[in-house]
Amino acid sequence: MATKTIHVNEDIYKRLFKVAEQLQTELRHSVSVDEAIKILMDDFKMKNKISDLAGTWDISEGEVETIKKSLKDGWRRWKTSA
């Protein structure tokens, strides 16, 4: 498998190492950047649910109706194809 290079902004890189450092203190063992990313991702998944977004969107009534229509159309197509 070929290795791909990912470029990370220097500020993000520094923040990630700061998080790894904090995790090392909390977990009392060395933490790689990869492990820090995995822990952050898992923690984010456990703490955040789609329902947490309720009330955070600032959309018009017209946009709400468009979304509702799109969902209804999608369900209708799904039901007829199943």
Secondary structure, 3 states (H helix, E strand, C coil): CCCCCCCCCHHHHHHHHHHHHHHHHHHCCCCCHHHHHHHHHHHHHHHCCHHHHCCCCCCCHHHHHHHHHHHHHHHHHHHHHC
